[in-house]
Amino acid sequence: MSEVWRGLQPLRVAPGWRIDINSLYAVDPSPETIEWFYGSALVSGHRVHDGLCFDARWEPEGDPNGAYGVDFLRLAGFGRKRQSTREPTPLGTWTTRSRTVLVTALEEFMFTGNLPAGHTAPPPFPNHHD
């Protein structure tokens, strides 16, 4: 049996959360390790009861001088006050070069719902007047 799983980055997961993708390893990017940082998501998860979600990736792929980018959103089908939505609702984006800061931010988001300091809010939806 492969022992590759032992190299995964430990992550405290709050009750009610599901980790959907986990290929975030406990290594930092360098020319020697950059092959560990390919893929559209390194780690992603969602909260089952309300669709709160995060997707973390390394960008640009293959560049040891890149950064972790995280999208925070609410999945389609979960609106505020139980109003159904057809599209995911963006909540914000955030970047960091530090794996430990990334892990802390993801854990805090799962346990509190708070986005990390310095996140970029999505553009406001245009008002439609019919």
RALINMO-V870801 format. One record per backbone hydrogen bond with DSSP energy under -1.0 kcal/mol. NH is the residue of the N-H (numbers start at 1). CO is the residue of the C=O. If there is no record, write none. Layout:
BEGIN
<<NH;CO> <NH;CO>>
END
This chain:
BEGIN
<<6;3> <7;4> <8;5> <9;24> <17;14> <18;46> <20;44> <21;44> <23;42> <26;7> <27;25> <34;30> <36;33> <37;34> <42;56> <43;56> <44;21> <45;54> <46;18> <47;52> <48;16> <51;47> <53;73> <54;45> <55;71> <56;43> <57;69> <59;67> <63;60> <66;63> <67;59> <68;96> <69;57> <70;94> <71;55> <72;92> <73;53> <74;89> <75;51> <78;75> <83;80> <89;74> <91;72> <92;72> <93;120> <94;70> <96;68> <102;98> <103;99> <104;100> <105;101> <106;102> <107;103> <108;104> <109;105> <110;106> <111;107> <112;108> <113;109> <119;116> <120;93>>
END
